[in-house]
Amino acid sequence: MSHPVAIVGSGFSGSMLAARLAECGIASVRIDPSDRLGPAYATTFAGHLLNVRSGRMSAVEARPDDFLQWLEGQSPERADPDGFAPRRDYAAYIRDRLVRVEADHPGLMSRIDGRVCAAGGDGVTLEDGRQVLARAVVLATGNPPPGTAAAVALRVVPDPWVDRALDRIGLDDSLVIIGSGLTMVDVILSLLGRGWRGQAVALSRRGLLPRTHHARPDVGARPTPGILQGPLSHRLRAARAMAGHRGWRTMMEALRPLTADLWAAASPQERARFVRHLRPWWDVHRHRIAPSVGGIMTTLLADGRLSVIAGRAGRLVADDTGVRLDWTRRGMRGEPLSGDWLIDCSGPRHDPASDPLIAPLIAMGRARMDALGLGLDLDPQGRVRGADGQADGRLYVLGPPARAAFWETIAVPDIRRRIEDIVAALASPAA
């Protein structure tokens, strides 16, 4: 009997990969110190909504209506393909899918409580010394925590996704927030749900907020030829022209199914320019929030309860009375930001070269960083390239850690396509 596929991580990526492998008759074992689905879906707050319309949130590429059919069975009035369901409902859907697949394919899915400290050619080793033999290893470790704020106990929340991280914040407390993206929005919503009445100032490099989805689905369109070829500056000019003519949402919708291919075809120099100059604007237009959530943020801004400024975080001073954060903009110091609490919402801090699991693989030559240092270098099927450039058929990366190869690797529609690629690779006779 062959060994199972070892999946490091049991969040959405790892869990749904295990389910698809089982449906294809391939055994797997998920290894994780927690059975939580990850921060995005671990929330129990009804105000945390999906950032993608329900009609696109099937966990199975070949069954696009899978999530909607599940919603209809639970509560037909909530089965709106154009709506944005609560994330806690989506978490229930994922867990239910795991239960159903396990019942239909007994013995092909298992889970181990533990933390992997090493991945080798024949499996993985856990921190407690246990070894798990595997025919292949898939690293599906999700997003790492933020790394901007120092882990100071007093008046600092270094990771808002840790259980009960926001419990100490009072209803009238003022906040200094590092980051103005999706995590900041989630934190504000959580606090409002508890009755928070205070004020907050969010500091980010560009001072940009996530854009809002239109009330109705965006109209599909073909990108103009100028967006797809030529120098990056020419493509940007063509994208702006299309956005001006058809609307920026239509332009982004046209790019959505092509993003991974465009990223793969881009040269290292083009990728570097994109990351350096365009990424913040791409992120806020690509990863949007539900219309109702956008309305809440607009009201907070209009009422003066939320302000967003552009700049770089500097020295932080925190004591039992509050926090003070120095910041600069274009080399000029601004008035220090003061509040009762500082919350780090800067987003995941990807640093594979210092990761205790990834760094040894790089040192051994089993893996290498991509040209920009964004993450591990992977082939189109998600297999890790070694120091010699050859893809390792026994080592894969799935989900957010695969961003260097595919760029779009955090949304469900993107991850489920990557899952199919890995399943196809593992199901081939040569695997």
Secondary structure, DSSP 4 states (H G I P E B T S, - for coil): -PPPEEEE--SHHHHHHHHHHHHTT--EEEEES-----HHHH---TT-B-SS-GGG--S-TT-TTHHHHHHHHH-GGG--TTS--BHHHHHHHHHHHHHHHHHHSTTSEEEEES-EEEEETTEEEETTS-EEE-SEEEE---PPPP-SS---SSSEES-TTSTTTTTT--TT--EEEE--SHHHHHHHHHHHHTT----EEEEESS-----B--SSPPPP-PPPHHHHSS-HHHHHHHHHHHHHHH-HHHHHHHHGGGHHHHHHHS-HHHHHHIIIIIHHHHHHHHS-B-HHHHHHHHHHHHTTSEEEEE-EEEEEEEETTEEEEEEEETTEEPPPEEESEEEE-S-----GGG-TTHHHHHHHTS--B-TTSSSB-B-TTSEEE-TTS-EEEEEEE-SGGGHHHHS--SSHHHHHHHHHHHHHHHHSTT-
